[in-house]
Amino acid sequence: MEAIIEQSRVFYFDWELDLLHWFQSIHNTALDWLVPKITMLGNAGWFWIAVTLLLLLLPFNRKMGFQAAISLILTVILCNIILKPSIMRCRPCWLEPEVQLLVKVPHDYSFPSGHSNASFAVATAIFTRNKKLGIPALILAAAIAISRLYVFVHWPTDVLVGTLTGICGGIISYFIVNFIYKKLKRS
């Protein structure tokens, strides 16, 4: 862990640290109980992987599930395999270890937020196929993204870029799935 912290790059805007400190100022018993549970839904993308598998298993949602799977694969490759190890951004909790965390200290780099990325990739994929299911999915994705600021493990720009890459992945996967289904119908 120390090697990762030593190799990480420290860069942030002043407003980002101010916003994180504001989130620290609103801590209370109810939020300190609720927010870690929300953030846990994004751990290793388990919740969104489960949603994707469920969609793939249900015949009437298979196209949506296929799209969710493609969006997850695309955005995890971009976020966790390409960007995080290339940019090597320090997490705010590494910079200010005196802040008491409500979650375990993450051992990977900060930029972009994988929780935000995976959440918005699948939520956007769902939204493009079904607005009725997509709106609650997007609300949950936003709650997970914001939770990463509350628990002091991401900079706001990590969350913003994670959100944007997830949305882009969800949209790109929409066109990929439409293309594949169109090709399959022709043959």
N, C-alpha and C positions, 0 to 999 in steps of 0.2 A: 504493500500500500504506500509506504513512504517513497518508494522509487517512482510510482505513478505521480504522486503529488509533486515531487522534485522536478519531474520532466514536464509537468503541465505548464501551460502558458496562462498568465494572469492578465486579463483584459476585460474591461467592463466600462460602461458609461456611469457617471455619478448618479443619474436618475435611477439606474437599475438597483444600486445599493440602497438608495433612499426608499424605493418601492419595497424592497425586501425587508428593510427595517420597519416600514409601515405595517407590513403583514405581521411582523413580530409583535408590534404594539397592539394588535387586535386579538391576540391569543386569549382564549377563555376556555373554561372547562368543556363546554359543549362542542366548540370547534376543535379543540385538542383531541376530543374523542372521535368526532365525525371525519375530519379531514384525512387522518392517516388511513382510515377505511376506504375512503374514496381513492386516495393515491395508490393503495394496494391493488386496486382493480387493474392498474396499468403495469404492475410488476411483471416483467418478462413478457408483457402482452397477453398474459394468460386469459384474461376475460375476453379480449377481442379475438383471440384464437378460438376460444370456446364458442363464441357467437358465430364465427366463420364456419366452424365445423357443424354447428347446428343448422346453419343456412344451407350448407352443402348436403346435409342429410335429408332435408325436407324438399321433396321434388318441386313444389311450386315456388321455392326460393333458391333453387340451385344456381340460377344465373347470377343472382345477387351474391351468393356464397362464393362462386367462382371469381367474381369481381373483387370481393373482399379479400380472398386469398392472394390474388395477383397484386392488389394494392399493398397488402402487408409485406409480401416478398420484396416488391420493388423498393418500398420505403425503408424497410429494415436494412437492406443492402446499402442503400444510399446513406442512411443515418448511422447505423452501428458499425458497418464494415468500412465505409469510405470516409465520411465526415469526422466522426468522433476521433478515430486514431490519427487522422491527418491534422486536425485543428488542435487537439490536445488541450482543450480549455479547462482551466481550474474551476472547481465547483465553489460556490460561495461558502459552503460549510467547511471546506478545506481552508479557505482564507480566514474565516472567523470561527475557529473550532470552539470558542467559548459559548457560542449560541447552542442552547440545549435543543437537540433534535428529537422529533417525535417518531422518526424512522431510523433504520440503520444507515450509517454513512455509506453512500455508494462508492464502489471501487473502480468505476469507469469514468471517462471524461464527460464533460458537461454539455458540449455543444454538438448537435442540437438535442433537445429533449426527446428521448425515445418514447416516454409515456405519451407525450403530446402527438408525436409522429404516428405511432400505431393507433392511438385513439381516433385521430382525425382521418387516418387512411380508411379504416373500416367504417366509421360513421359517415364519411362522405360517400363511400361505395354504396352503403345502404340508402342514403338520402337520394342519390341519383336514380335509384330503382324504385323507391317507395318513400314518398314524403312523410306519410303517416308514421312509419317506423323510423325514418331518418331524423326527424326533429328531436325526439327523445334521445336518440343516439348522439346527435351533435351536442345536445345539452350535457349529457354525461361526459362526452369528450372534453368539453370546455371545463367542466368541474374537475376532471382529472388533471387537465393542463394547469389550471389555477392552483390546484392543491400542491403542485410542485414548487410554487413560490411560497406558499404558506409553510411548508415543511423545510424550507431554506436549502433545497438541494439543487436548484436551477436558477440561473439568471433569467430575467424577463425575455431577453433576446433569444435564449435557448428555447424557451417555450414558444415564442413567436415563430421562429424558423421551423421548429418541430411541427407546429400547427400548419404552417404553409406547405411544408414538404408532404405532410399527410394529406392535406386537401388536394394537392397536385397529384399525388399517387392515386387517390380515389377517383379523380377525374380522368387521368390517363388510363387507368384500368377499365373505366367505362368504355372508352373507345377500343381498347384491346379486345375486350370481351365481345363487343358488338361486331368487330371485324372477324373474330374467330367464329362466332355464331353464324354470321353471313356466309363465310367460307364453307362451314359445315352444311348449311342448307343447300348450297349449290351442288355439293358432291353427293 
